[in-house]
Amino acid sequence: MITGVVIVVIIGLVAGLILSVASIVFAVPVDEKQEAVRAALPGANCGACGFSGCDGYAKALAEGSAEIGLCSPGGEDVANECAAILGKTAGNVEKKVALVRCAGHSGNVSKKTDYDGVNTCQAVSMMYGGDSACAFGCLGYGDCIDACPENAISLCSGAAVVNPDLCVGCGLCAKVCPKGVIAIVPAKAPHHVMCVNRDKGALTRKICKSGCIGCMKCVKTCPEQAITVENNHAAIDYDKCTGCGQCAGVCPVKAIC
């Protein structure tokens, strides 16, 4: 009996010794800067930085292959902390927020059918593209609301609206939107095209009072050549826009705000 116990103890000691040696031989070197940067990041793992979550961004920062300040949820404070760890300067960090590019609430666009099923945008979008008369606009079932960790999104007359004061620009709402209506834009951008419709103007007018009709008036009016129209849809180059507001003034359907 005693002999058996001794044998078990010896086997345990040998196994422990082998594991200890293996842990030293096969140990993966730890990058202290990477660990410190990772601890500084907020842990949202939203991917807004363009990397595979906070771990991927921390690794890229430590290797010097990524810019400081790409973490939207962290903002300027996290950028400055990462810069201090890496011995660099953060520079100017531009705040970004989510924008629901659709003004197609119940007063502007009608329903093409009565939907009776699971109340999610993903579900209704699989039923012939959704129940809205506009095939491109917000469906209004709130998937983005459920995805938002900051409670920055609400529904207003059947369309999603973002509170820019609460939004951190993580982009999780944009990822779950089946219509691609939500974009992450500079918080300081003065004007936006509140429509992603690609139909011709005549059809758009029939289905939505506020849909962009691609009339080109905004393009011709803009003194900075900051607006282009492609596929019947206007888009603003935020880097060129000075906020003069002339585009919003000439838009016949008030799609620019």
Secondary structure, DSSP 8 states (H G I E B T S, - for coil): -HHHHHHHHHHHHHHHHHHHHHHHHT-----HHHHHHHHHS------TTSSSHHHHHHHHHHHT-S-TT--TTTHHHHHHHHHHHHTS-------EEEEE-----TTTB-BSS---S--SHHHHHTTTT-SBSSSSS---S-HHHHH-TT--EEEETTEEEE-TTT-----HHHHH-TT--EEEEETT----B-----S-HHHHHHHBTT------HHHHH-TT--EEEETTEEEE-TTT-----HHHHH-TT--B-
